[in-house]
Amino acid sequence: MVSNDRQAREERARLRTYRARQEVHAGKQRRRSRDNLIAVIALVVVLALATAAQLFYFNGGPGSVEPVASPEATTAPPTDAAGQNTGDVPSSDIAEGRTWTGTLTLNDILLGIELDGAAAPQAVSSEISLIQSGFYDGGNCHRLTTEGIYVLQCGDPSGDGTGGPGYSYGPVENDPADGVYPAGTIAMARQGGNGYSQGSQFFIVYQDTTLPSEDGVGGYSVIGRVTSGLEELQAGVVEAGVVDGGTDGTPAVPVAITSFSVE
């Protein structure tokens, strides 16, 4: 009888030990599953942020200028709704379907320019209206990108990438099918995912750059090109880089728009 009682106690002790070990094992499994889930969630968040950053980089600019330069772009003025013009957008007839020539002076650097009113009638009409009204007088170029995307972004009256002329328009016009924007290209910045967020911000490509085209939106409206002075711009502004040694931000050499004219 005593032997049976001892055996029963030993069985119960072994059972308790087994259950305790099982609980420890189950706890480890639960923690492992929880840690794995946290890791997966963290990875998803990181990937989502990376994707958002990539879109904003030039499109908020080109990702962000208004590159876009996404080419962030960093940003164009927001619109009330994607897919429609907002505000008092100048008539596309202003461009007259022809090539306009002129000059853009940044600091003391004189750039010769051409605007193609046949290829991008709405965007060029808007630019002509802004130029002739003196909108850009006293403005600046607030963004320089020096890695992967090579643009100088200008035309924001607020000087921080958030301003515009009080209207926005679309859609994207004359964007290159292959996504390549050759050195000297002048194009309109916009918000990521919104082809109707073009305003006054434009960017100058100083080195051949490939920019993404978004489904249903396109790339960036190419309005013209720099015909002279690009090397001087590179030497006088680009080579100095970005404030604090970055690759996307305020130019180390402040860039003022001292004159802008077309005819």
C-alpha positions in Angstrom: 0.0 0.0 0.0 2.8 2.3 1.0 4.6 1.4 -2.3 1.5 2.2 -4.2 1.1 5.6 -2.5 4.8 6.5 -3.2 4.3 5.5 -6.8 1.2 7.6 -7.1 3.0 10.6 -5.6 6.0 10.1 -7.9 3.6 10.0 -10.9 1.9 13.2 -9.8 5.3 14.9 -9.3 6.4 13.7 -12.8 3.1 15.0 -14.2 3.6 18.4 -12.5 7.2 18.6 -13.8 6.0 17.6 -17.3 3.2 20.2 -17.2 5.6 22.9 -16.0 8.1 22.1 -18.7 5.2 22.2 -21.2 4.2 25.6 -20.0 7.7 26.9 -20.2 7.9 25.5 -23.8 4.5 27.0 -24.7 5.6 30.3 -23.3 8.7 30.3 -25.3 6.7 29.5 -28.4 4.3 32.3 -27.7 7.1 34.8 -27.2 8.8 33.5 -30.4 5.6 33.9 -32.4 5.0 37.4 -30.9 8.6 38.4 -31.7 8.2 37.1 -35.2 5.0 39.0 -35.7 6.6 42.2 -34.3 9.5 41.7 -36.7 7.1 41.2 -39.7 5.1 44.3 -38.7 8.3 46.3 -38.3 9.5 45.1 -41.7 6.2 46.1 -43.4 6.3 49.5 -41.8 9.9 50.0 -42.9 9.1 49.0 -46.5 6.0 51.2 -46.5 8.0 54.2 -45.2 10.7 53.5 -47.8 8.2 53.4 -50.6 6.5 56.5 -49.4 9.9 58.2 -49.1 10.8 57.2 -52.6 7.6 58.6 -54.0 7.9 61.8 -52.0 11.6 62.2 -52.8 11.1 63.6 -56.2 7.3 63.9 -56.5 7.1 65.9 -53.4 9.3 68.0 -55.1 10.8 65.8 -58.6 10.1 63.0 -55.8 10.3 65.2 -53.5 10.8 67.9 -57.6 7.7 69.3 -57.0 11.0 66.5 -58.6 10.3 65.6 -58.5 12.3 66.4 -59.2 9.3 63.5 -56.6 11.9 64.1 -59.4 9.0 64.2 -54.0 10.2 65.9 -55.8 10.3 68.7 -52.8 6.6 69.7 -53.2 4.0 71.4 -55.4 1.1 73.4 -54.0 -1.7 71.0 -53.0 -4.9 70.7 -54.9 -8.5 70.2 -53.7 -8.9 67.1 -55.7 -6.7 65.1 -58.1 -7.8 65.0 -61.7 -9.0 68.6 -62.0 -7.6 72.1 -62.3 -8.1 74.4 -59.3 -8.0 78.2 -59.2 -7.7 80.6 -62.1 -5.5 78.6 -64.5 -4.2 80.7 -67.5 -5.5 79.7 -70.9 -3.5 77.2 -72.9 -3.8 79.5 -75.9 -1.2 81.9 -74.4 1.6 79.6 -75.6 0.4 80.1 -79.2 1.7 76.7 -80.2 5.1 78.0 -80.8 8.7 78.1 -79.4 9.5 80.9 -77.0 13.0 82.1 -76.4 14.3 84.0 -73.4 16.7 84.3 -70.5 16.7 83.2 -66.9 19.3 84.8 -64.6 20.2 83.0 -61.4 22.5 85.1 -59.3 24.8 86.4 -62.0 24.6 83.3 -64.1 22.7 84.0 -67.4 20.9 81.0 -68.9 19.5 81.0 -72.4 16.2 79.1 -72.6 13.6 77.8 -75.0 10.0 77.0 -74.1 8.0 74.6 -76.4 4.5 75.9 -76.6 3.5 73.2 -79.1 4.6 70.2 -77.0 3.3 71.5 -73.6 0.7 74.2 -74.3 -0.9 74.4 -70.9 2.3 74.3 -68.9 4.1 76.7 -71.1 1.1 79.1 -71.1 1.2 79.0 -67.3 4.9 79.8 -67.3 4.6 82.6 -69.8 1.8 84.2 -67.7 3.9 83.9 -64.5 7.0 85.2 -66.2 5.3 88.2 -67.8 3.5 89.2 -64.7 6.7 89.3 -62.7 5.7 86.4 -60.4 9.2 85.0 -60.3 10.9 88.4 -59.6 12.9 88.1 -56.3 12.2 84.4 -56.0 14.8 81.7 -55.5 15.8 78.1 -56.1 15.2 76.2 -52.9 16.2 72.7 -53.7 19.3 70.9 -55.2 19.7 67.2 -55.6 23.1 65.7 -56.3 22.8 61.9 -56.1 20.8 59.8 -58.6 18.6 62.8 -59.5 20.4 65.9 -60.7 18.1 68.9 -60.6 17.9 72.4 -59.3 14.3 73.3 -58.3 13.0 76.8 -58.4 9.8 78.9 -58.5 8.3 78.6 -55.0 7.4 82.0 -53.6 7.6 80.7 -50.1 11.1 79.4 -50.6 10.5 76.1 -48.8 8.9 73.9 -51.5 5.3 74.4 -50.3 4.2 77.5 -52.3 2.6 78.2 -55.6 0.7 80.7 -57.7 -2.7 80.1 -56.2 -3.8 77.7 -58.8 -2.9 74.2 -60.0 -3.3 72.4 -63.3 -2.8 69.2 -65.3 -2.5 66.8 -66.8 1.2 66.0 -67.3 2.3 67.0 -70.9 5.3 66.0 -73.0 6.9 63.6 -70.5 9.6 61.4 -72.1 8.4 57.8 -72.8 11.7 56.4 -71.6 11.8 58.5 -68.4 15.1 60.1 -69.4 15.4 63.8 -68.9 18.6 65.0 -70.6 20.9 67.7 -69.1 19.4 71.1 -69.8 15.8 69.9 -69.6 13.3 72.3 -67.9 10.3 70.6 -66.5 7.4 71.2 -64.1 7.5 69.9 -60.5 4.4 68.3 -59.0 3.1 66.2 -56.1 3.5 62.5 -56.2 0.4 60.7 -57.6 -1.2 63.9 -58.8 -0.8 65.1 -62.4 -3.0 68.1 -61.6 -0.7 69.6 -58.9 1.5 71.6 -61.2 1.9 75.2 -60.3 4.9 77.6 -60.5 7.7 75.3 -59.4 10.0 74.0 -62.1 13.3 72.2 -62.2 16.4 72.4 -64.3 18.2 69.1 -65.0 21.9 69.8 -65.0 23.0 66.1 -65.6 21.1 63.4 -67.5 18.5 62.0 -65.1 16.0 59.1 -65.2 12.7 59.8 -63.3 9.9 57.4 -62.7 6.6 57.6 -64.5 3.5 56.9 -62.4 0.6 54.8 -63.6 -2.3 57.0 -64.6 -0.3 60.2 -64.0 2.9 60.1 -66.1 6.2 61.7 -65.5 7.0 65.4 -65.5 5.9 68.0 -68.0 8.9 69.0 -70.1 8.4 72.6 -71.0 11.7 73.5 -72.7 15.5 73.4 -72.3 18.5 75.5 -71.3 20.3 76.5 -74.5 23.3 78.2 -72.9 24.9 78.7 -69.5 24.5 75.2 -68.0 28.2 74.8 -67.4 28.3 78.1 -65.6 25.4 76.9 -63.4 27.2 73.7 -62.6 30.4 75.6 -61.7 28.7 78.4 -59.7 26.0 76.5 -57.9 26.0 72.7 -58.3 29.7 72.1 -57.4 29.2 73.8 -54.0 26.6 71.1 -53.2 23.9 71.1 -50.5 23.8 72.7 -47.1 25.3 70.5 -44.4 26.9 68.2 -47.0 23.7 66.4 -47.9 22.5 65.2 -51.4 19.0 66.7 -51.4 18.2 70.1 -49.8 18.9 73.8 -49.8 21.8 74.7 -52.2 25.0 75.7 -50.3 25.2 78.7 -52.6 21.9 80.7 -52.2 20.3 81.0 -55.6 18.2 84.0 -56.4 16.1 84.5 -59.6 17.3 88.0 -60.6 15.5 88.1 -63.9 13.3 86.0 -66.1 12.0 86.9 -69.5 10.6 85.3 -72.7 9.4 86.5 -76.1 
